[in-house]
Amino acid sequence: MKLIVKVFPEITIKSRPVRMRFIRQLAKNIRTVLRDLDPAVVVNGVWDNLELETRVSEPKALKEMTERLSCMPGIAHFLQVDEYPLGDFDDIVAKCKQHFGDALAGKIFSVRCKRAGKHEFSSMDVEKYVGSQLRRQCGAAGISLKEPEIEVRIEIRDKRLFVIHDQHNSIGGYPLGALEQTLVLMSGGFDSTVAAYQIMRRGLMSHFCFFNLGGRAHELGVMEVAHFIWKKYGSSQRVLFVSVPFEEVLGEILGKVDNSHMGVVLKRMMLRAASRIADRLDIDALVTGEAISQVSSQTLPNLSVIDCVTDKLVLRPLIASHKQDIIDLANEIGTADFAKHMPEYCGVISVNPKTHAKRPRVEYEEQQFDMAVLERALENAKLVPIDRVIDELGQDLEIEEVSEALAGQIVIDIRHPDAAEDDPLGLAGIEVQAMPFYALNARFKELDPTRQYLLYCDKGVMSRLHAHHLLSEGHANVRVYRPS
């Protein structure tokens, strides 16, 4: 298979050194992301696009390649093509007829040609000649440039002809690794996941920082969605997942800070901690999912007071976004289901939260706060490479595993719906229920407590994690299904 990868249009207006650097980075990212599917994949860069060639022919692997490229920052779209040496006009007609001839009979069609290089003919010359010949030779009903039923698309580059079979759109933006790094404050909800995606789409490498207020269930949920976002949109770069235990910080705020100022003080403590972690990682910018006045702590006066605690640049890609627009984008990028089922935690609830907090008053409230508590939280922060976060979570968990399901037991397939659809789990005589891992925590309590449940996933890691959590919640009827 051969693909022509078209870069994001903004890249093409950069200066020559910047443009070449971006395209080289994109080529490197493509090789990295596709390496496990085809170690010998060839990606060559030219001035306005990249050419990708793979000898892999297995349909499932080719589909996976397409899906990964469709989610890669820096790519506007890519074309699946067949390449031939450029011949005369009749040879071009023959190649187009070979691929489109059977489909043109009785149809209205058009011919679209793009051309690069020096030739004695124009793109329009090619379109007119090829169109007239295909109409006559293939029994087409006619030609329409405005509303064709079929488009015959070709590209001519110097001495090469490309017949285009399909076009796949991608997410645009700049290649990851071509720009600076950021630290995204991640809660796992709609806002922070969409903010992370938008920053990554713009080409900024994003590490994830989570402040744990809600215990193991919330931490596990955020780890899962952060890993999902990285795997789908950012796996060309290795980044970190940072988890900071903030329960004691929250307790100190609840005990020492005036009720109406709790929300602002909590956000200030998070920014302080994030700034220290960013210093450790040599990162100059923080990212949050805040939008103007979505909640009381996100008014302009409050955001101004919150930002006073850091010298870092605080980026808020959603600042002027409406909530429904954020939810719609979360559905589009695949994080909405995670957000809907994210475990709730006991946050700071003010009876009458301040919407116009004054800096002197907030600083007075913070004088009551023991900063040693914040220092302990930072000392206990865990930094794990995002590609290992799920595997490391699953280590040292002593969970009973079974290699065979027995009559009366129910196997719960907790894989992502896409994986379950591609490779359904079928067990003769055994009931199998699909319940994605991100919904398991909320829905398991609705199941019959008298039945035995076996959790299943591909590698056994996610099933061990969730079995461990459910057991810790008092559900003794859970095991892990690991077929031999």
N, C-alpha and C positions, 0 to 999 in steps of 0.2 A: 504494500500500500504506500502511496505517495501523497503527502499533504503539502499544500502551500499555506503557510501561516502568515496572516496579515497582521501587522503590529497595530497597536492603538494609534489612531491618527495624530494625537498630540506629540507622539514620539518623533514623527516625521518632520515636525517644524523646529526641532531642537538644532543647536549648532552641531556641526559634523562630529566633533569629539564626543559630545554628550549622546548624540544619536547612536554612534557606534558602540559606546559603552552600554547603553540600554539594550541594544539588540544582542550584544555578546552575553549580557546577563540573562536575557530571556532564553537564549539558546542553551545556556548552562542549566537554567531552571527546568527546561523541557527534558533535557537528558536525565536530570536527577529524578524527576517525577515519574518518568517512564522506564527507568533502569530495571526495575524488578519485572516488568512485563517483557522488555526486550533489551538485554545488556548491550546489544550491538546496534541499537537505533542510531541512525545518522542524522544529524541536524547541522545544516550549513546555512550561514547567514549571508544575505545580500542586502543591498541598500534599503529596500522598503519591505522586505518580507524574509521569511525563513523557509527553507525546504526540508521536509522531514521524510525520511524513508525507513520503512521497517519491513523485514521479511516475515514477520509474524502473520499468520493467516487464520488462526483460530478465532472464530467469530466473537466469543466471549471476551477474549483479550483485546480484540480490536474495538469492541464496544466500550471496554473500560478505558482504553486510550482516549477515545473520543470524549468520554465523560470527564476525564481529568483535564484535558486541554480546554474543555468548555468552562472550566472553573479556574483558569489560570490568569492571574493579573498580568497585563501587558499584551494580551491577545485580543484583537477586535473580532476576528472570525478566521476560520480556516477552511480550505477547499480540498475536497478529495478529488484527485485528478489521475488521468493516465497521461504519460509523457511520450512524445514521439519527436524524431528529428523533423524540422520544418521542411516540407516539400512545397510544390506549387499549389495553386488554388484547388486544382482537381484532387490532389492528395489530401488536402484539408477536408474537402467534401467527403472523400472516401472514409476518413477517420471519423468524422461526425456521423456519417450514415451507419458505420459499424456499431456505434454506441446508441444512437437515437432513432435509427431507421424504422424499426418495428413500432415504436411508440408514436410516430408522426402521422401514420395513416389516418385520414379523416379528422385531423386536429388542426387548430389554429396555433401557430408557433411564431417564435422570433429567434433571431440569432444575435447574440451579444459577444463582441470581441474587444478585448483589451490588448494593447500592444506596447512593448518596451524595446528600445533599440532602434537601429537605423534600417529602414526598409524602403523599397521603391513603391510601396502601396500604403494606404491608410487603413485604419480599423474599419471605416465605413465601406471601403472597397471589398474587404473580406466579407463583411456582413451581407452586402448586396449579392455577391456572387454565390456564397455558400447558401444563403437563404433561397435564392431562385432555383438552384440545382436541387436542394433537398425537397423543395415543394414539388418539382417536376418528377424526381426519381422516387419519392416515397409516398406519393398520393396524398399529400397533406391538403387540408381543406382551405388553407390560406395563411397569410402572414399578418400579424398585428403587433405593433411595437408597444401599444398601450395595454392591451388585455389578452396576452397570449395564454393558451392553455399549457403550453410547454415552452421552456426557454432552453435553447441550445447555447451553452456558454463555453467560450474558448479563450485562452490567453496565448499570446505569442511573445516570447522573450528571446530576442536575438535569433538564434537558429533553432529554437525549440518550440514545439507546439504542445499546449496542455489542453486536454478535453476535460471539462469540469463535470463531475457527477453529482456532487452534493456540497452544500455550504452549511457549516455549523457555527453559530454565534458563540462568542465567549464574553467575559465580563469587562474587558477593556482595562483601562488604568495603566499603571507603570509596573515593570517587573519587580518582584520582591528581591531585595538585595541591592537594588540600584540606588535606593535612597536611605535615609537614616532609620534608626530603630526607635521604637516607642514602648511604653509600658501601659497596657490596658487594664484599668480597674474593672474587674469582671465579677458581676453578681450572678450571672446565669439567666437573667430575665430577658425580656424583649429588647430593652434599650441597650444594655451593654454588649449583647451579642451582635446586634446590628451595627453598633458603633465600631466594634472590632472588625467586622467585615468591611465596612466602608474605608477604614484606615488601611487595611491590607490591600484592598482593591486599588488604592492610590499608590501602592508600591512600598509602603512603610512596613518594615519588619516589626511584628507585634508580639511581645512577651505578655503573659497573662498574670495578673496579680489578684488574688482572691482574699478577702477578709472574712474569716469564718466566724459568723455570729450564731449559726444554727446547728452546730454539731456535725457528726459524720455524714448524715444523709444529705445535707446541703453541700458539703464539701465534695462528696462523690458526684452529685448532680452537676456541679460547676466544672469539675474535672472532665466529665463526659462531654459536656457541650463545648468546652474549650478544645478538647481533643478533636471533636467533630469539625469545628471551624478550621482548625489547623490542617487536619487531614484533607479536607475538601478544597480549601483555598490557599493554603500556605505551606504545603509539605515540601516545597523546594528548599526551605530554610529550616534549620533546627533552632527552636526557641525554647524558653523556659516557662514552666508553670510554677508560680510562687504562691504558697498558701500560708497566710499569717493568722495565727490563732487570736481572735479578737474578743472572745467571750469575756475575759477579765477586764479588757478595756471598756466594753459595754457596761459591765457591772460597776466599774468606777464612775462612769458617766451617770448611770441611774442613781447612784448613791450620793454624788457630790455636786451635780450640775442642776441648775434651775430647770424645771420641766419644760418651759417654753423654748429653751435654748439647746435642748439635747440634740436635735437633728443637726443643727449647724456645727456643734462641737464634735459630734461623731464624724461628720464629713471632714472637718479640719484634722482630726486625728488620723483618718485614712490617708489624707494627702501628705501629712507629715511622714507617715510610715512608707508610703509609696515613693516619696522623694528620697528617703534614705536607701531604699532598695534600688532605685534608679541610679543613685550615686555609685552604689556597689557594682552595678552592671554597666556603668559609663553611658547612661541613657539620659538625654536632655529633655524629653517630652513625655507627659502623661496624657492618657486618653480616658475620658469618662463618657457615659451614655446620657448625660443630663440634657434636658430640653427646657427652654424657658418656661417657668411657672407650672411645670407639670405637677410638681408637689411643692410644699411650702419651702423646703430648703433650696429650691431651684429658682427663686426670684433673683432678679439682677442684684439687688442689694446683698442678699445672702451669698450668692456666688462670689461677689467681690470680697466679702469678709472671709469666705472659705479659702479663696486663692491667696490670701495674704500670708499663709503659713509656708508657702513654697516659692522658690526662685525658678522652679521648672516652668516651662511652657505647658499650659493645660489646654489640650485640644478637646473640643466638644463637637464632633461632626453632626450631632443631631440637634444642635441648639435651637434651630427654628423649625424643627419637624413636628408635625401633628402625630398624636398617638396612633391613630388608625393607619397613617402612612408607615409608621415604624412596624406595626403589626403585619401589614401587608408585605413589607420587605422581609420580615422574619419568616413569613410563610414561603416567600420566593426562594430564600437562601437555605431553608431547611432547619432553622433553629426554633421555629414557633412551637413545635411539639415539645421540645425540651423546656421552653419557657413556661408553657401551660402546666407542665407537671413538675416544675421545680419545687422541691420541698420548701414549705414556708418556715420562716424563723421569727422569733420574737424580736422585732426591731424596736427602735426607740419611738415610742408613741407619746406625743405631746398632746395635752388636752387643748391648749391654745398655742400652737407653734408660731414663733415669730416669723413674719414674712419680710420685715425690714430690720433685721438684726443690726445693732451698732457695734462696731469693732471694740470700743473700750469696754462695753458690757460683756461681750463674749470673752475678751481677754481676762476680765475680772472673774468670770465663771471658771475659766481654765486654771486660775490660781489655786483653786480647791483640788484640782486633779493631780494625782501622784504620777509624775512622768516616769517613774521607775516601772510602772505597769506597762507603759508603751514600750520601754526598753526591753522588758521580758518578752513581749510579743514579738519584737523584731529578732531577738536572740533565738526564739523557737520557730522562726519562719522556715519553711521547707522549700528548697529550690530543686525542681526535678525537670530534666529535659522532657518536653511535651510528648515526644515519640515514645517515651518509656513510662509515662505517668500511669497508664492503665495497668501495664505489666507489673510495675513496682507496687502498685496498690494491692495486687493480687498475691504478692509473695507472703509467705509465712501465715497464711490464713488456713487454719485446720478445719476444713469443711468436708463432711462425708460425701464421697463421690460414688456413684454406681455406674456400672458399664452396661446394665440391661434394665429396661423398664418392665415392671411387673403389671399384671392385670389389675385394674382398679386405680393405679397411679396415673396422674396427669402430667404430661410433659409440657412445660411452658417454654415456648420458643421466644427468647428475649432479644433476638437479633433485630437490627434495623429492618424496617419493612422492605427496603430495596433488596437486602441480602436474602431475606426470607422468600421473597418473590422469585429471585434468580435461582435459588437452590432450595426448594421446599423440603421440609422435614416430614417424611412419611414413615410411620411405624405401624406395622400390621397389628391390629387388635389393641392399640394404645391410643387413648385420646390425646391429641396435640392441640394446644391453644396458643395463638399468637398474641403476645403481650410485650411490645417493645420495652427495652430496658428503661427508657425515660418515663414510661407510664407505670412501671411495675410497683413502685413505692406507693403510689396513690391508689392503685386498683387492687392490690393483693388483699387488702382488708375486706373487699367485697366477696372474696371467694369462700367456698364452703370450708370451714375450719376442720371438718372431720376427714377431709381428703388429704392424700399425700401428693406433694407437688415436687417435680424435678425440673430444675432450671437448666436450659440448654443454650449455648452459644458456640461459635466456631472453635475458639481456642480454649474455652473454659475459664478465662480470666474474668470476664464480666459476670458470668454466672456465679463464680465463687464470691465475688465482691457483693453481689446483691443477696446471695444466700446468707452471707455473713451478716449483712445489715438486717435482713428480715429476722434472723435468729436472735440478734441482739435486741430487736423490738418485741420479742416474745413469741414469735411464730415458730413453733417447734416442728412444724410439718413440712419443712423445706430441705431438699437435698440438691445435689448437682448431678446432672446426667452427662456422662462422658463416655460415649460409645467407644469400644476398643477398635 
